[in-house]
């Protein structure tokens, strides 16, 4: 129950951080949790000196933690402005407090039951797997704040259990009363929303008519400021307007009106075409297709709250039942996954500003990657067009161009794979809101044709742009001296990419970080000089934030190591070999989470949604690693050679699994979801089983060597996970997901070398 509640709190915090701060801060939630667990192992040395027996101490810690959980939640939800550096530090350590207490509980248990560590660690991982499974139903049913309160109830309940085992009647009664009081708060808050999100992104939330959470978003329906029109707001930030006009009563002039502008351009080029809209949101692109005369429109919306709850149920009347019309089919699914499994071809495929700046729990591990925007994805889209079909993407416009220029890089690579060698004849670029290019509002619509554009099509595009007062950025056959023309016509694209101010190289499924266009060499100057008034700063700030988290992770690890000798007088046991052996646990902690982060992203394409990938991968690894821990003593049987074989098998299996993930992702788009999940579990389980063996085996070796160092091993493993989570993203951005996976595996090779060079030479009980 303790580890279940701890993981549930960690994953829920990623959602709350994404709402009240920005999605980048979900890095912080992971760092907070892992740092807290490591510091908790250190704190357990102090708890050991408290009066009372083990179970009394655990009861006290659990009761304190139930109160700490609620207190930290209230503290987070009452932050009104954008946090400065000092306040961010306070938020970090205040949020870490529940994890410190939870880490102390688990560390004490492992330290006191080291002779059965494989069984204790098994239940540790099984509990965490349960928390992973509970995340989705709790968030969808009760929302983020109430899920955190539910975590507090669980900690209070565990307090009662510990006191019951200790046979302390008064403590048990007090813990039961505390659990009942928190349950009452939970029930009351569901109805009254007393503890809830009131401030987000430095502003006060207002005019919200409806709010619902799921595992990857907080969706609100509110009135747009100034217009009073209904808006669907995602994580209190990104928004999509609801189309409120009745198509049955619209005049031809009104229909022409909504076809003006960038997102209407594809329908002026291919009116009445068979259409696929990725991310239709409140229905504007669907309405444009309908206004152009299309009778066959498919919309693929990843968020069920938007697609079903808002647009087809609670607020269907606002759009005059747009999503219920017979010409329109709505699928709740990831757009890329749908395209890959669809046997159909379309005349128009459109995606307008499809990103929400909202973090999924998986996104907390994997930055803001989006598999919609890769060269592999563009190959899928273009392959699903008819010969007269067009692909239309609308992105934010900047000067110099970034996102829209990178779209060209993706299309050039995809067209080349399809045998189209002259990409300059396949592209039209139009800009809307050029006068707002320095701030918010400018957008670039980029049209890609499956076959080279005819002169008639180019003329039609020019006419549509003129009618809509859009800037003509690029059309085939016209000389325009700008980066779009240069990229499309250059004979040396590598040189262009190397010399261009921003990183607009094509990204692929192995490095799907489309949005991060700041060159590594320019990160410091970008942070110092970039304007906070446009979308570019909002997106690219995640990379310097990543470096910040890496720095904080190092500091957190140093604090974990320095706190015992400075504050508790508890020093590492003497002996150079013993201190070196603790690096074994560092390798396991960093390696495990690097492999896990990479696998989550690698299986997104197969499973079709980041949340499915998160749930299935983490659940599979926790369950299988738990079983590996349970059987570790029987498998290794105090034999160092067997442990090294296990570690080497992990090193071998990791790259094989990475290759296999790509293989099944290509073969399985049309499989049923249950089949995809089953295949994923079967593929992950052998590796997870082996990865569950080294940690309890190492702790048992440490216990035989120096019992007082056991909790040091636990603390360093957790602290290393902090760095591992940030390192995984760093390497994924600059090397790739597969390479990050392999690096995680190599850390197990290093662990094998450390074990052989230290634990075995120590002799005696160290020979686990």
Secondary structure, DSSP 8 states (H G I E B T S, - for coil): -HHHHHHHHHHHHHHHHHHHS-GGGHHHHHHHHHHHHHHHHHHHHHHTTSSS-HHHHHHHHHHHHHHHHHHHHHHHHT--S---HHHHHHHHHHHHHHHHHHHHHHHHHHHHTGGGHHHHHHHHHHHHHHHHHHHHHHHHHH-HHHHHHHHHHHHHHHHHHHHHHTT-HHHHHHHHHHHHHHHHHHHHHHHH--S---EETTEE---EEEEEEETTEEEEEEE-TTT--EEEEETTTEEEE---S-GGG--HHHHHHHT-SGGGHHHHHSTT--EEEES-TTSHHHHHHHHTT-S-EEEEES-HIIIIIIIIIITGGGGTSGGGSTTEEEEES-HHHHHHH----EEEEEEES---S---HHHHHHTT--TTSSHHHHHHHHHTEEEEEEEEEEEE--SS--HHHHHHHHHHHHHHHTT---GGGSEEEEEE-GGGTTSS--EEEEEEESS---HHHHHHHHHHHHHTT-EEEE-TT----SHHHHHHH-S-HHHHHHHSSS-----BTTB--TT--S-GGGHHHHHHH--TTSHHHHHHHHHHHHHHHHHHHHHHHHHHHHHIIIII-----S-HHHHHHHHHHHHHHHHHHHHHHHHHHHTHHHHSSHHHHHHHHHHHHHHHHHHHHHTHHHHHTT-HHHHHHHHHHHHHHHHHHHHHHHHHHHH-TTS-HHHHHHHHHHHHHHHHHHHTHHHHHHHHHHHHH-GGGHHHHHHHHHHHHHHHHHHHHHHHHHT-HHHHHHHHHHHHHHHHHHHHHTHHHH-GGG--
